[in-house]
Amino acid sequence: MAENGTGDRQHVFDMPKVELHVHLDGAMRVKTIFEVAKQRGIALPLKNVEELQCLCTLQEPSCLTDFLSKFSLFMPVIAGDRKAIKRIAYEFVEDKAKEGVAYVEVRYSPHLLANSNVDPMPWNQEAGDVTPDDVVQLVNEGLREGEKVFKIKARSILCCMRHQPNWSMGVVELCKKYRSDGVVAIDLAGDESLTCETPVHQKAYEEAVRSGIHRTVHACEVGPPSVVKEAVEVFKAERIGHGYRTLEDPVYYRKLLDMNMHFEMCPISSRITGACCADFKKSAIIKFKQDNANLSLNTDDPVILNNTVNDDYAVAQKFMGFTVDDFKKLNINAAKSSFLPEKEKEDLLNQLYKAYGMMVNTAL
Ligand SMILES: [Zn+2]
């Protein structure tokens, strides 16, 4: 296996999986980026898909800021193009179905894919006619069509961006508008090492609480424990994206364990972003596992990491001591911590119990 776990594509858990933390704009196919660039006449600094793959992929541990800078390579190709936005959503479902994912919550910033009604204009695009609202509709259509064809369930989470607080109220309004069309939650993403305009994001999250919109927050990926505290106490997060550095505050960590807080963990991504130790055998994830934390294993940004969810499971098995029983347990925890309505959650759980040869739980 290559050091980042993506070498031999082995499947260590060939059963239905639940993935809760993956970015749509970090999961598009390189081939699609290449084709769309050609169609739109956008010049890319390379000749073929392989070269583009190399340019997009980070192989060695770096920092979150470097990692996020990769997005500026390919986002301008897809942003502002209706067909391309719908296409990446549809293809995403196809890819997840192939990886054996039964249920996925995929997240993205509608503003980062828009070229109208968005200030500041992302990626130096010319003004166009694709608003953040249009982006959500297009993604919803792509996901819905993908679900029908590939027979898995896909829901979406809309992201606020730490460095763009003026988008956040728009994000929560879109969550409310499209809650019956597949949008299940709000997220706060972006670079934690930037200072965050807490009051504006806080207002958006207060509106989410008031409106019954589920909430997750990227916290303690690279930021200190104060970020996870803020996520839980101020933003009322029901799940934490990553959360590794919570370990630096053992009292608060214990509190989150007692609350059964769900941690969306991303083994390969967090090695490359430098959020976790470069040596998988010393990853913070191991401590969470040993303490029976409620966690899931996720890909985060496959276009940059060149990983599938099976690669992350392989790494967890090979270097972190996860067994098949651990994988079953964490997927059941992920299903329970998903943002599906209760009845659909129960159906998903029953699907997993059946596939895992476990008793069907009728009293959720
Ligand atoms: Zn993430």
Boltz pocket constraint, residues with backbone or C-beta under 6 A from the ligand:
constraints:
  - pocket:
      binder: B
      contacts: [[A, 21], [A, 23], [A, 189], [A, 218], [A, 241], [A, 300]]
      max_distance: 6.0
